[in-house]
Amino acid sequence: MNNNIESQIRQLKISNAILAILVISLFLFAFGDRQNKRFTEISVEKINLIEKDGTIKMIIANKVLLPPPTLNNKTLVEVPNRGPGMIFYNEEGDEIGIPLWWQKWELHTFIY
């Protein structure tokens, strides 16, 4: 009986040590490397630049994912043949400027 209890205590100590190592490893991996990452190349279809509160400030997107123009939180008429571009937004969430690249990569800029 005494042997059985000692064996169980040994197993508990081993399992506690393994669990402690796993928890410490989790914290090291989760909160450890907080440096900015550097990439040589990134391929994306859309990037949303947001504030801490989730407000969108800028969107970079291909022509399929570029959202239609907005004013006073209302979607305006869809622009036909709208190419890829960047959209900038003000504090109210209205589009305030957009450089677009259309037709042979000529820069067309619209500021509302």
C-alpha positions in Angstrom: 0.0 0.0 0.0 2.8 2.4 0.9 4.5 1.5 -2.4 1.3 2.4 -4.3 1.0 5.8 -2.7 4.7 6.6 -3.3 4.3 5.6 -7.0 1.2 7.8 -7.3 3.1 10.7 -5.7 6.0 10.2 -8.1 3.6 10.2 -11.1 2.0 13.4 -9.9 5.4 15.1 -9.5 6.4 14.1 -13.0 3.1 15.2 -14.5 3.3 18.5 -12.6 6.8 19.1 -13.9 5.7 18.4 -17.4 2.7 20.7 -17.0 4.8 23.5 -15.6 7.3 23.2 -18.5 4.3 23.4 -21.0 2.8 26.5 -19.3 6.2 28.3 -19.2 6.8 27.4 -22.9 3.3 28.7 -23.8 4.0 32.1 -22.1 7.5 32.3 -23.7 6.0 31.7 -27.2 2.9 33.8 -26.7 4.6 36.9 -25.2 8.2 36.5 -26.1 9.1 37.7 -29.5 7.3 41.1 -29.9 9.7 42.6 -32.4 8.6 43.9 -35.7 8.8 41.3 -38.4 10.6 42.1 -41.6 9.7 40.5 -44.9 11.3 40.6 -48.3 8.0 40.1 -50.1 4.3 39.9 -49.1 1.5 38.9 -51.4 -2.0 40.0 -50.4 -5.2 41.0 -52.1 -6.3 43.6 -49.5 -4.8 45.5 -46.5 -6.9 47.4 -44.0 -5.0 49.9 -41.9 -7.1 50.4 -38.7 -7.0 52.4 -35.4 -7.0 50.7 -32.0 -10.8 51.1 -31.9 -11.2 49.3 -35.2 -11.9 52.4 -37.3 -10.6 51.9 -40.9 -8.2 54.7 -41.9 -6.8 53.3 -45.2 -7.4 50.4 -47.5 -5.1 49.1 -50.2 -6.8 46.5 -52.4 -7.0 45.0 -55.8 -9.8 46.0 -58.1 -12.1 43.1 -56.9 -11.8 43.9 -53.2 -11.6 47.7 -53.4 -14.8 48.9 -51.7 -17.1 51.4 -53.4 -17.0 55.1 -52.4 -18.7 56.2 -49.2 -20.0 59.5 -48.0 -22.0 60.1 -44.8 -21.8 56.4 -44.1 -23.7 55.7 -47.3 -22.3 53.7 -50.2 -22.3 55.8 -53.4 -22.8 54.6 -56.9 -20.3 51.9 -57.9 -17.6 53.2 -60.1 -17.3 51.0 -63.3 -14.0 49.6 -64.2 -12.4 50.8 -60.9 -8.9 49.5 -60.7 -6.7 48.7 -57.8 -5.9 51.5 -55.4 -5.6 53.1 -51.9 -8.5 54.7 -50.1 -8.1 57.1 -47.2 -10.9 57.7 -44.7 -11.6 60.6 -42.3 -12.8 60.4 -38.7 -16.4 60.0 -39.8 -15.6 57.0 -42.0 -16.0 59.0 -45.2 -13.6 58.5 -48.1 -11.4 61.5 -48.4 -9.0 60.6 -51.1 -8.1 57.9 -53.5 -5.2 57.4 -55.9 -6.2 54.9 -58.5 -4.2 53.2 -61.3 -6.1 52.7 -64.4 -5.2 52.0 -68.0 -1.5 51.4 -68.6 -0.7 52.3 -64.9 -1.4 56.0 -65.3 -2.0 57.7 -62.0 -5.5 59.2 -61.6 -6.1 61.0 -58.2 -9.5 62.0 -56.9 -9.9 64.0 -53.7 -13.4 64.5 -52.4 
